[in-house]
Amino acid sequence: QVMLVESGGGLVQAGGSLRLSCVASGRTFSSYTMGWFRQAPGKEREFVAAIKWSGGNTYYADSVKGRFTVSRDNAKNTVYLQMNSLQPEDTAVYYCAAGPSWPGTREYQYGYWGQGTQVTVSS
């Protein structure tokens, strides 16, 4: 069993930055992909970014490419999402997830999910 806990969300002005963290515990696998998704009220959950534990390969949605950076610290079992140049349309609940597929851009490719952390960007 894998447990995921996100943190780092909050309120920020447009143009500002936030860094989200996701700590994994329990039985983890180095071959897993760690993904970030987000969901705004009334909208579908959408893919944001993914990283492989082994090798550190990254993949981004076009909407965040150049603004967001995903990274990981294997020793701390933690993945990060650095979000820069935030805009109001980035407002959503952000979730981290773990699954066996790469690049894993779809919800069904992940079997483990965190509880989510709220990110609100004011204009």
Helices and strands as residue ranges (DSSP letters): E 2-7, E 10-13, E 18-26, E 33-39, E 46-52, E 58-60, E 68-73, G 74-76, E 78-83, G 88-90, E 92-99, G 107-109, E 112-113, E 117-122
